[in-house]
Amino acid sequence: MAELWDLLAAPAFWVAVLRIATPLVFGTLGVLLCERAGVLNLGIEGIMVAGAFSGWLAVYLGLPLWGGVAVAALTGVAFGRCMRS
């Protein structure tokens, strides 16, 4: 039990928790904003996965990092628009 408390008291653990949880927090804030506007978006996880994959693929195929971010954002927009119709 002491090992568990040592792990939970370590700052490196909490830094890792924040780093890993950040995309989930962004997705949650996006869904919250959509629901406040009156739109129920159940596919946000799929949109995030599609954007992440397309951004990774763009960088893997030779685009610079910000190009991959732009491709990921455009993929998210495209998937979001498709799901609205």
Backbone as CSV, one residue per row, in Angstrom:
resi,resn,N_x,N_y,N_z,CA_x,CA_y,CA_z,C_x,C_y,C_z
1,MET,0.816,-1.192,0.000,0.000,0.000,0.000,0.857,1.252,0.000
2,ALA,2.030,1.174,0.601,2.923,2.332,0.643,3.429,2.690,-0.745
3,GLU,3.600,1.660,-1.601,4.061,1.934,-2.972,3.014,2.732,-3.747
4,LEU,1.752,2.413,-3.506,0.680,3.146,-4.175,0.676,4.614,-3.768
5,TRP,0.830,4.876,-2.481,0.849,6.265,-2.014,2.080,7.001,-2.529
6,ASP,3.205,6.291,-2.631,4.403,6.919,-3.195,4.191,7.291,-4.659
7,LEU,3.507,6.414,-5.399,3.219,6.694,-6.803,2.283,7.892,-6.937
8,LEU,1.231,7.922,-6.119,0.259,9.008,-6.213,0.826,10.344,-5.737
9,ALA,1.852,10.307,-4.913,2.443,11.548,-4.415,3.518,12.093,-5.346
10,ALA,3.925,11.311,-6.339,5.005,11.742,-7.233,4.484,12.762,-8.244
11,PRO,5.186,13.877,-8.422,4.753,14.866,-9.419,4.773,14.324,-10.843
12,ALA,5.690,13.403,-11.142,5.762,12.847,-12.490,4.477,12.106,-12.850
13,PHE,3.850,11.479,-11.865,2.584,10.790,-12.111,1.506,11.774,-12.545
14,TRP,1.396,12.888,-11.861,0.353,13.867,-12.174,0.633,14.592,-13.478
15,VAL,1.898,14.776,-13.819,2.244,15.354,-15.121,1.800,14.409,-16.238
16,ALA,2.038,13.108,-16.040,1.615,12.130,-17.035,0.091,12.067,-17.149
17,VAL,-0.600,12.168,-16.034,-2.064,12.158,-16.055,-2.586,13.348,-16.853
18,LEU,-2.038,14.524,-16.631,-2.476,15.713,-17.377,-2.163,15.590,-18.860
19,ARG,-0.999,15.048,-19.177,-0.603,14.910,-20.580,-1.518,13.937,-21.309
20,ILE,-1.857,12.836,-20.673,-2.686,11.822,-21.315,-4.153,12.240,-21.358
21,ALA,-4.618,12.980,-20.366,-6.033,13.336,-20.282,-6.399,14.569,-21.110
22,THR,-5.433,15.313,-21.593,-5.727,16.555,-22.313,-6.618,16.343,-23.537
23,PRO,-6.356,15.373,-24.425,-7.276,15.196,-25.563,-8.691,14.846,-25.134
24,LEU,-8.833,14.078,-24.078,-10.175,13.733,-23.600,-10.894,14.954,-23.045
25,VAL,-10.158,15.840,-22.381,-10.756,17.063,-21.859,-11.200,17.962,-23.012
26,PHE,-10.386,18.063,-24.063,-10.782,18.864,-25.223,-12.038,18.296,-25.876
27,GLY,-12.109,16.973,-26.026,-13.305,16.348,-26.594,-14.526,16.586,-25.735
28,THR,-14.355,16.496,-24.431,-15.461,16.735,-23.509,-15.948,18.175,-23.586
29,LEU,-15.024,19.110,-23.680,-15.431,20.513,-23.805,-16.152,20.765,-25.125
30,GLY,-15.727,20.097,-26.199,-16.414,20.229,-27.481,-17.831,19.691,-27.425
31,VAL,-18.007,18.530,-26.797,-19.339,17.954,-26.662,-20.211,18.834,-25.789
32,LEU,-19.645,19.389,-24.725,-20.404,20.282,-23.853,-20.872,21.511,-24.619
33,LEU,-20.010,22.068,-25.441,-20.382,23.231,-26.248,-21.487,22.874,-27.234
34,CYS,-21.377,21.706,-27.872,-22.422,21.271,-28.807,-23.761,21.085,-28.104
35,GLU,-23.738,20.465,-26.948,-24.992,20.223,-26.251,-25.617,21.513,-25.745
36,ARG,-24.793,22.483,-25.368,-25.340,23.785,-24.953,-25.992,24.492,-26.138
37,ALA,-25.525,24.186,-27.361,-26.118,24.786,-28.556,-27.329,23.995,-29.043
38,GLY,-27.622,22.860,-28.395,-28.798,22.093,-28.774,-28.526,20.977,-29.761
39,VAL,-27.268,20.609,-29.967,-26.912,19.549,-30.906,-26.348,18.383,-30.107
40,LEU,-26.912,17.192,-30.313,-26.415,16.003,-29.633,-25.421,15.311,-30.558
41,ASN,-24.156,15.311,-30.191,-23.095,14.741,-31.020,-22.557,13.498,-30.325
42,LEU,-23.043,12.334,-30.755,-22.594,11.082,-30.157,-21.349,10.529,-30.838
43,GLY,-20.927,11.112,-31.944,-19.806,10.579,-32.701,-18.504,11.312,-32.490
44,ILE,-18.372,12.063,-31.398,-17.171,12.881,-31.211,-15.917,12.020,-31.103
45,GLU,-16.023,10.831,-30.508,-14.847,9.974,-30.382,-14.372,9.504,-31.751
46,GLY,-15.303,9.155,-32.618,-14.944,8.733,-33.972,-14.340,9.864,-34.774
47,ILE,-14.859,11.061,-34.598,-14.305,12.221,-35.294,-12.883,12.482,-34.817
48,MET,-12.645,12.352,-33.512,-11.301,12.559,-32.978,-10.332,11.499,-33.485
49,VAL,-10.776,10.254,-33.565,-9.911,9.180,-34.063,-9.602,9.384,-35.543
50,ALA,-10.595,9.764,-36.331,-10.363,10.002,-37.753,-9.389,11.167,-37.964
51,GLY,-9.547,12.226,-37.192,-8.629,13.352,-37.299,-7.217,12.990,-36.889
52,ALA,-7.096,12.231,-35.809,-5.766,11.818,-35.347,-5.090,10.925,-36.380
53,PHE,-5.839,9.996,-36.949,-5.245,9.102,-37.946,-4.841,9.850,-39.202
54,SER,-5.709,10.731,-39.686,-5.375,11.461,-40.915,-4.215,12.422,-40.687
55,GLY,-4.138,13.029,-39.517,-3.007,13.897,-39.213,-1.710,13.125,-39.131
56,TRP,-1.758,11.945,-38.493,-0.564,11.095,-38.427,-0.139,10.667,-39.820
57,LEU,-1.102,10.274,-40.648,-0.789,9.818,-41.994,-0.179,10.944,-42.825
58,ALA,-0.686,12.147,-42.677,-0.143,13.281,-43.426,1.308,13.551,-43.026
59,VAL,1.605,13.489,-41.736,2.980,13.708,-41.280,3.863,12.551,-41.717
60,TYR,3.344,11.350,-41.655,4.105,10.169,-42.070,4.457,10.234,-43.556
61,LEU,3.551,10.796,-44.358,3.790,10.891,-45.801,4.618,12.100,-46.198
62,GLY,5.033,12.924,-45.238,5.992,13.973,-45.557,5.555,15.397,-45.308
63,LEU,4.329,15.643,-44.878,3.937,17.012,-44.571,4.599,17.462,-43.276
64,PRO,4.827,18.757,-43.122,5.350,19.233,-41.834,4.280,19.074,-40.747
65,LEU,4.694,19.257,-39.512,3.806,19.020,-38.370,2.546,19.872,-38.452
66,TRP,2.689,21.155,-38.753,1.499,22.013,-38.815,0.607,21.649,-39.990
67,GLY,1.185,21.068,-41.032,0.366,20.548,-42.128,-0.478,19.377,-41.670
68,GLY,0.116,18.509,-40.836,-0.632,17.387,-40.277,-1.746,17.857,-39.360
69,VAL,-1.479,18.905,-38.591,-2.516,19.463,-37.717,-3.660,20.028,-38.563
70,ALA,-3.320,20.695,-39.660,-4.349,21.249,-40.540,-5.174,20.140,-41.189
71,VAL,-4.507,19.080,-41.621,-5.229,17.947,-42.221,-6.156,17.313,-41.185
72,ALA,-5.670,17.158,-39.960,-6.501,16.578,-38.896,-7.716,17.461,-38.616
73,ALA,-7.515,18.767,-38.570,-8.632,19.680,-38.322,-9.647,19.633,-39.461
74,LEU,-9.170,19.611,-40.692,-10.082,19.543,-41.829,-10.838,18.221,-41.876
75,THR,-10.185,17.143,-41.473,-10.865,15.855,-41.398,-11.953,15.898,-40.337
76,GLY,-11.663,16.504,-39.202,-12.674,16.654,-38.167,-13.860,17.476,-38.639
77,VAL,-13.581,18.537,-39.369,-14.661,19.365,-39.918,-15.495,18.568,-40.906
78,ALA,-14.822,17.825,-41.776,-15.549,17.036,-42.790,-16.399,15.966,-42.132
79,PHE,-15.853,15.254,-41.166,-16.628,14.214,-40.501,-17.759,14.825,-39.676
80,GLY,-17.530,15.953,-39.078,-18.578,16.617,-38.318,-19.714,17.083,-39.209
81,ARG,-19.384,17.576,-40.386,-20.419,18.020,-41.316,-21.198,16.836,-41.856
82,CYS,-20.510,15.719,-42.109,-21.208,14.532,-42.615,-22.179,13.991,-41.592
83,MET,-21.827,14.065,-40.332,-22.680,13.507,-39.290,-23.881,14.401,-39.007
84,ARG,-23.806,15.680,-39.372,-24.932,16.590,-39.150,-26.070,16.331,-40.110
85,SER,-25.754,15.909,-41.331,-26.804,15.757,-42.336,-27.670,14.563,-42.080
